[in-house]
Amino acid sequence: MSVWTPRILTPDTLPAIDRGGGARTIPLVTRETGATSFLNGVTEFAPGASIAHHSHNCVESVMIIEGSAIVDIDGVRTRLGRHDTTFVPANIAHHFENASPSEPMAIFWTYASVDATRRVDATGEVRRVDGEAGAADEERACRETARVRVRPGAEAAFESAATEAAGLFQQAAGCRSFELRRLLEEPSVYLLCIEWDSVADHLDRFRGSAAYSRWRELVRDLIVDDPEVAHDRLVIKGF
């Protein structure tokens, strides 16, 4: 059973990020929504607008959903119409332009990784795609790991409580992801892994909230002792 809540995302009601040059991006499915293997969203182009030549660290696919476009993929320029779709492998430089001087254009994009980055050719600057959506500085981001020992025989009830609690965490400010793991060697011990924008989002904000009180209420009678909690940051990701 998924710990995430199904959602309907309406671009007109979501915040947009100004990309400059007459382009604006509206992120849709992100890690905060529950994505684990992709990101998607919409970028709108004013008449004649374009974005900088760039590349990504993962596959990207783009569909034209309004107007007409020109895509430049590694120096090859192609005119595209509505529903035409591109597939660009990682590290291939490309960009999109609105082919019309008078009508708007829009694209629907999908990245094949939640850790997608964008490298701008002209400057060499590399940024996370979700960083453009206002995600916290990655140097402040952290993962909370709570080692939880559950009373023998209460494992199923604890997993059910954690499933309900996932929605509380999803709505918490600064919470990026929620994952529950069970130790094979000690079946009554679980690891609750939660990503936060910062330690303060966990300790100062969430722990003082009604959501935290509800979480403790859900599991209070199911666990043996208070969980052992630690925070960490990624140092090396080999593969």
C-alpha positions, 0 to 999 in steps of 0.5 A: 500500500502506498504511503502517498495520497493521490492528487490532482494537480491544476497548473493554473492554481500552482506557483510559477517560476520565472525562467527569464526571457519570457519563459515561466515554469510550473512544476507538477509532480515532484518529490514533494508530491511523492515522485521517486523516479521522475519529475514533470511540469509545464513551461510556458513561452511568450511569443518569440521567447526561448530558454538557454542552451543546456543539458541534463544529467538524465533523460528528458522528454518534452511534448509540445502542448500549445503552439509551435516550437523550434528545438535545437538538439546538439545544433540540429534545429527542428520545427515542432507542432502540437503533440510532437515529442522529443527524447533527449539523452543525458548530457546532450545540449538542447533548448526550445524556442517559441517559433511564433512572434505573436502566439504563446507556446507551451511544453510538458516536460518529464525528467527520468530522475528526481535528482535531475540537474540542468547545466547551462552551456554558456556559464557552466552553472549546474542547478537541480531542477527541483531547486528552481522550484524553490527547494531549500539549499541542498547544503541544509537538506538532511535525512532523519532516521528514526530507529523504532522498536515495536512491541511484538505482535504489533507490527501490522498495527504499526505499519497501518499507523505509519501509512496514515501518518504519511499524509501528516508528514506530506503536508508538513512544511519542509518535508520532502519524503517519507519511507518506512523500512523493516530490519530483516535481522530484527523484524520488530525494529523499523527504520523511519527515513524522512527527508527534510529541507533542514534540521530546523524544519523537523525539530523546530517546526514539525515537532511543535505542530499538531501533526507531530502530536497526532503521529505520536498518538498513533504509535504511542501504544505500539512502540517499546521506547522512544525512537533513536533519532539521528540526522545525516547528509549525503556525502558520496553517492557512488552509483 
